[in-house]
Protein backbone atom coordinates (compact mmCIF):
# COMPACT_ATOMS: atom_id res chain seq x y z
CA UNK A 1 0.00 0.00 0.00
CA UNK A 2 1.35 3.37 -0.99
CA UNK A 3 0.91 6.39 1.27
CA UNK A 4 0.30 9.66 -0.60
CA UNK A 5 3.16 12.14 -0.32
CA UNK A 6 0.85 14.87 1.05
CA UNK A 7 -0.20 12.63 3.92
CA UNK A 8 3.41 11.72 4.66
CA UNK A 9 4.50 15.38 4.63
CA UNK A 10 1.56 16.39 6.81
CA UNK A 11 2.41 13.78 9.41
CA UNK A 12 6.12 14.62 9.33
CA UNK A 13 5.57 18.37 9.67
CA UNK A 14 2.89 18.11 12.36
CA UNK A 15 5.31 16.38 14.73
CA UNK A 16 8.07 18.94 14.29
CA UNK A 17 6.18 22.14 13.59
CA UNK A 18 5.46 23.05 17.23
CA UNK A 19 9.00 22.79 18.63
CA UNK A 20 10.55 24.30 15.50
CA UNK A 21 8.16 27.26 15.59
CA UNK A 22 9.04 27.84 19.26
CA UNK A 23 12.76 27.78 18.52
CA UNK A 24 12.30 30.14 15.56
CA UNK A 25 10.20 32.59 17.64
CA UNK A 26 12.65 32.59 20.55
CA UNK A 27 15.59 33.11 18.21
CA UNK A 28 13.88 35.99 16.42
CA UNK A 29 12.90 37.56 19.75
CA UNK A 30 16.46 37.26 21.07
CA UNK A 31 17.83 38.96 17.95
CA UNK A 32 15.20 41.69 18.30
CA UNK A 33 16.12 42.32 21.97
CA UNK A 34 19.82 42.44 21.10
CA UNK A 35 19.24 44.91 18.27
CA UNK A 36 16.48 47.15 19.66
CA UNK A 37 16.16 46.35 23.40
CA UNK A 38 12.56 45.31 22.68
CA UNK A 39 11.09 41.84 22.16
CA UNK A 40 8.64 40.97 19.39
CA UNK A 41 5.74 41.27 21.84
CA UNK A 42 6.90 44.76 22.88
CA UNK A 43 7.13 45.81 19.22
CA UNK A 44 3.56 44.58 18.75
CA UNK A 45 2.36 46.38 21.88
CA UNK A 46 4.11 49.57 20.73
CA UNK A 47 2.34 49.38 17.38
CA UNK A 48 -1.09 48.69 18.87
CA UNK A 49 -0.90 51.34 21.61
CA UNK A 50 0.98 53.93 19.55
CA UNK A 51 3.50 54.24 22.40
CA UNK A 52 7.03 53.10 23.14
CA UNK A 53 6.67 49.90 25.20
CA UNK A 54 9.68 48.27 26.85
CA UNK A 55 9.84 46.00 29.90
CA UNK A 56 13.60 46.58 30.10
CA UNK A 57 13.00 50.28 30.80
CA UNK A 58 10.47 49.37 33.49
CA UNK A 59 12.65 46.76 35.16
CA UNK A 60 16.14 48.23 34.91
CA UNK A 61 15.73 51.99 34.32
CA UNK A 62 13.47 52.51 37.38
CA UNK A 63 10.61 53.91 35.32
CA UNK A 64 7.06 53.69 36.67
CA UNK A 65 5.56 52.66 33.33
CA UNK A 66 6.00 50.07 30.60
CA UNK A 67 4.63 52.14 27.71
CA UNK A 68 5.73 55.72 27.13
CA UNK A 69 3.38 57.88 25.09
CA UNK A 70 4.93 59.27 21.95
CA UNK A 71 4.46 62.86 20.89
CA UNK A 72 4.95 63.06 17.11
CA UNK A 73 6.08 66.67 17.39
CA UNK A 74 8.91 65.87 19.79
CA UNK A 75 12.31 64.40 18.98
CA UNK A 76 13.55 62.19 21.78
CA UNK A 77 17.22 61.85 22.73
CA UNK A 78 17.67 58.14 23.34
CA UNK A 79 21.44 58.37 23.87
CA UNK A 80 21.15 59.68 27.40
CA UNK A 81 23.69 62.42 26.76
Secondary structure, DSSP 8 states (H G I E B T S, - for coil): ----HHHHHHHHHHHHHHHHHHHHHHHHHHHHHHHHS--HHHHHHHHHHTEEE-HHHHHHS--S-SEEE--TT-----S--
